[in-house]
């Protein structure tokens, strides 16, 4: 039997005996209790930790709490503060003999997580941070550090055999750090990332994070109780030597591995295995020289160049490490947290006092620096609140302090509670005090039809993946940018906000540095932006502004609609949620994309086009305006959506390389059978509305034909049909010579030609005709653009909801009431767009 001293339980050290042979059980049928053996017990502990953490994440989601809160809280619940109060639970599930295995695995997880943090961190960002962010970060560290130092004398017991300067350093660092990944998540949740305040908070937190790691290494080196010893000096010198070795020996070796890999191919498994082993070796070396093993892993990660190798490592490790192993580290922190160790009211009062002072200290420090740079008081206070975010760095500092016996049980517990309170109150408080004022100026050019032919045409293009880029670029090229009417394109890359830290890196890294992408999301964003910038360079009268929105799919439409409002765009183009397969069918790529599209259609402040991408003109390369040729067909049934579609097609017809066919479908007999259950006034209102719509259709068609009497590039034909069956037959009989169908969504338009078609619609958001053209069984493999005019969705709702009261309309503007309705409904909310320029 092997005896070893373990956790300090109360005041007495407990001797724990380990049986080296008791790893796996012989099974319950042999009379063995699985929990007496280390492997089954570890599996149970890991399962409990992950399940409890994920349950808390789910429960705290409505309160918009970051995941780190759930992880720390999960550990505290399993520890002696809550469930561990039961001696039976503690001795069965978390007996002292199991702690060594648990802590070892937690540290392995921490080792690899910190390696990934190093891989993902771009040091060049620090150089580009700017004096303003650095000043705010430093000011936000100095005051809380001072407060921590001052109060350390109250918490530091005289009988403790430690160096008080080391104690001050640990406490000061723990109070002054800001957790960058947690802050990024909070900013995204609050939709503040695009704001000047959000970008400043991110830059300052990143700088603060780097300072924290340097200070942590220094604190560990100095956590030698014997102050007269030269050991601390040797630790600092050997740590510096290790860093230099990594920079000048390891980094060139890894760069050589990358060069040996042919371009376009993935890094070999052998090299990946070597690097993962290198993480362990780095941890061993730094642990041996007296610094914590995580420092070695972090430095090793920092020297790995950005690019394909970093992407491969993150893809392979991140979900396993951060999802499964990292919660173990927080569980260990929770098991060491014992609320009962805080004795008496005075101790609790001192906790609240320290929390409040450190909190206010960070706010005051940040506020002073903000005022020096002409920021408002409110922004300075909000920035100070955000900089109080705590997370992994602080937990590592506290755990190292406890392991090195620098912090006792009470101080450790106090600091864990302080971290929980500080991070937990940030989101609710910031939501209350900071509501950025958005200039909500109504604008008239909310539709293509209302846009003047000699004004700038503003389009917002939404993209999920690079796959849709060629078709969208060709569509924009066909939209005829000229000096008289240039096109301003806002390219919005839509990225899902996930728990993964790497997803947030796209936020702080600036693409123009010319450095390789840090992760797959950023690589995609780079491809998208490069394609549009290449288009901008080759075509005159086009300006491109790339942006990135990071948001959960459930609220992504807010980002799109708010950006459209802010930029005063006339048309939003969003890709359909289905992609064409090799055999010509259509399959859904991500069901969440459909939810985004439906929400955008319902809430958009301007006209919307859903693009069913089956390739457009078969050309993925844009050369010049005259070198391209597009055959476009517009199907016109009537209604405001169809008029908007005609307006867009009309603009495209002016392009010298576009041939437009306008096919108008006319009902042989407009059938409006009154429902006996409906009252006379409602029927009368519907008839009046339909007559008005018919007149508007006739006027607009006549205007179009009058202004294009003998155009060779425009064909106008009319088809008289009786019902929906004939409509389907007519559309199916069309030849496959067209590159693009343009149709109106037609949600608010009642016509006998589409009657019954909606009953079979698979995707109602495309309308009856759009759904037919986009279906897998439709013979033509042609792209489809389904257009909804601003106000059309509201008109459809209005017709359904209103019980017969006629709308009060201005005769000169038939859509005046729709515009005013939408302006009232479209209340501004905080937007979250990341400017990638």
Buried (B, 14 or more C-beta within 10 A) or exposed (E): EEEEEBBBBEEEEEEBEBEEEBEEBEEEEEEBEBBEBBEBBBEBBBEBBBEBBBEBBEEBEEEBBBBBBBBBBBBBBBBBBBBBEEEEEBEEBBEBBBBBBBBEBBBBBBBBBBBBBBBBBBEBBBEBBEEBBBBBBBBBBBBBBBBBBBBBEEBBEEEBEBBBEBBBBBBBBBBBBBBBBBBBBBBBBBBBBBBEBBBBBBBBBBBBBBBBBEBBBBBBBBBBEEEEEEEBEBBBEBBEEBBEBBEEEBBEEBBEBBEEBEEEEBBEEEBBEEBBEBBBEBBEBBBEBBBBBBBBBBBBBBBBBBBBBBBBBBEEBBEEBBBBBBBBBBBBBBBBBBBEBBEEEEBBEBBEEBBEBBBBBBBBBBBBBBEEEEBEEBBBBBBBBBBBBBBBBBBBBBBBBBBBEBBBBBBBBBBBBBBBBBBBBBBEBBEEEBEBEEEEEEBEBBBBBBBEEEEBBBBBBBBBBBBBBBBBBBBBBBBBBBEEBBBBBBBBBBBBBBBBBBBBBBBBBEBEEEBBBBBBBBBBBBBBBBBBEBBBEBBEBBEBBBBBBBBEBEBBBBBBBBBBBBBBBBBBBBBBBBBBEEEEEBEEBBEBBBBBBBBBBBBBBBBBBBBBBBBBBEBEEBEEBEEBBBBBBBBBBBBBBBBBBBBBBBBBBBBEBBBBBBBBBBBEEBEEEEEEEEEEEBBEBBEEBBEEBEEBBEEBBEEBEEEBEEBEBBEBEEBEBEBBEBBBEBBEEBEEEBBBBBBBBBBBBBBBBBBBBBEEBEBEBBBBBBBBBBBEEBEBEBBBBBBBBBBBBBBBBBBEEEEEEEBEEEEEEBBBBBBBBBBEEBEBBBBBBBEBE
